[in-house]
Amino acid sequence: MSTLSRDYLFQKLDTGEVRWRVYANELMLHLFGRSGDWQQTVALTGEQFESVSRFGISTSVCSLRVESPEGTLNILLVGRQREPGVWGGTATIASESVKAVVRELRHSLALAKRGALPIRLPAIVGKANSLQLWGRFVPARHGSARATRDALTGLPNRAAAHPRLELALKSAPERRFALLQIGLDNFKRVNEHFGHDAGDRVLQGVSAALKACVGESAMLARIGGDEFIVLAEVDEQYTGLEGLANRLIEALGEPFDIGETKLYTGCSIGIAVSPQHGTTREELARHADMALDAAKCAGKNTYRLFTAEMDDRVSEYVWLDQNLRKSLENPAFELHFQPKISLRNGAVESVEALVRWNSPEKGLLRPDSFIPYAEETGLIVPLGKWALNAAARQARIWKDAGQPLRVGVNLSGRQLRDPRLFADFERALALNDFSESPLDIELTESWLIEDQACALELIEKFHSRGAQVHLDDFGTGYSSLSRLAQLPLDALKMDRSFIDTVQSDVRAQALVRSIATVAKELNIAVIAEGVETAEQGKFLEHIGVEYAQGYLYARPMTAKRFEKWLAAWKTDKPS
């Protein structure tokens, strides 16, 4: 306490006229006079902050022991949460005066009697040595209803639903109960576009629609912002369960009238049944939640019944989360390289860099086993930064050895939206002493379509440093041949799905020939992926495709193995 002495602060606190505030972003107690004539800041310990941050919207009390060079001061804080992240009230000397407590309780009680907030503090206060139990002004049944009912919809809340579910499972273990977890599909967008008042009215409409479907035989509750649960008894054959799920989906597929506007939300449902999918509340709720995630992944507006495979996927997800993060801290990744062959003369001028994860537990893992997870969690950004640095470093090694090669690096949409990407790219070049980029950037179709203006700006930046830009997996997304004319691309990589059937499918041949012709007119090179047979290679060469890569020529391999392969290829390559 540096501003005021302990004795002066003691005198101020003893008057009962001191106010206090605590803010979520700092470990400080702010004390000030009602008239604003003085203020004092006191540092809080983490434990003291936790005590204050537990205050809710009803009045609470805690005592803080504050140390100073002049001695110890025990401060009594009476107050409540004023707004999210802000707590405040009246401060006094602990056990010296109850005047502040009385004032704060009277204010809170007035609000409680009007229904504005509940009283949780069972305080007995004295006035002229007489006792008064303030809690009696709030009927017990009213307080209980507030604790177990959702204020917006009137449905049982989480606090009420969980004990009911536990009781059902424990009291009748021989019976089967289905737990349906319902998540609204588009509620976030409703809130963002129309506002929270409209969102609240939608939730009330959802509640009414669900009630009409469920009836009196099942329990319906709202357990979170846009999540509801239904607990219903079923027989061994789950008779009626599918019908119930479909009725719920159909009901929430109808529009909700909000004033003159019709709002749509829809829902997905995850289902778990006791005892097959769990015998405790925690197990059943966890498995219903997994099933809900599966329903959303399946395209939403549907339901899924829990299966053991879902649990396996979650276990894999947890393993990836723990181990991928560790591997990023102490990189356990390596790049493998697959050559791109010139179909005109057999030369190798560039390679594609592909990330492999050398897991201590599972060995060498291919990208498809961890890249989707890395993209979902954002870990693709630090992983992509590592790949850029590693590719530039290898390009420098090859150039210094007299074998300059271009290295293609794949960038996902998540990386391309990262504002630090181009700075990371330039840093990788600078660290490896490149003024002109030996790296080529391979972009996805979906990202180019999602934000074409941003794509054009980024492509120009890469071009300014000498990088080529390739459109990867062309034909798997939504690009049209006409769109190619709008993008300053250097090459497009024709997806292997076109190449697989090119020997036997006349339509596939016509499509590949058309792509090659249009790309040539636009001065865009074509690289065919997934070439596995000599016949495919000959057809591609015949129609004018410039480059090919695939198992016919070489699999992805480490830098050392690639160097050996390249030496042999130069000796044995077709003329």
Buried (B, 14 or more C-beta within 10 A) or exposed (E): BEEBEBEEBBEBBBBBBBBBBBBEEEEEBBBBBEEEEBBBBBBBEEEBBEBBEEBEBBBBBBEBEBEEEEEEBBBBBBBBBBEEEEBBBBBBBBEEBBBBBBBBBEBBBEBBEEEEBBBBBEBEBEEEEEEBEBBEEBEEEEBEEBEBBBEBBBBBBBEBBBEBBBEBBEEEEEEBBBBBBBBBBBBEEBBEEBEEEBBBBBBBBBBEBBBEBBEEEBBBBBBEEBBBBBBBBBEEEBEBBEEBBBBBBEBBBEEBEBEEEEBBBBBBBBBBBBBBBBEBBEBBBBBBBBBBBBBBEEEBBBBBBBBEEBBEBBEEBEBBEEBBEEBBEEBBBBBBBBBBBBBEEBBBEBBBBBBBBEBEEEEEBEBEEBBEBBBEBEBBBBBBBBBBBBBBBBBBEBBEEEEEBBBBBBBBBBBBBBEEBBEBBBBBBEEBEBEEBBBBBBBBBBBBBBBEEEBBEBBEBBBEBBBBBBBBBBBBBEBEBEBBEEBEBBBBBBBBEBBBBBEEEEEBBEBBBEBBBBBBEEEBBBBBBBBBBEEBBEBBBEBBBBBBBBEBBBEBBEBEBBBEBBEEBEEEBEE
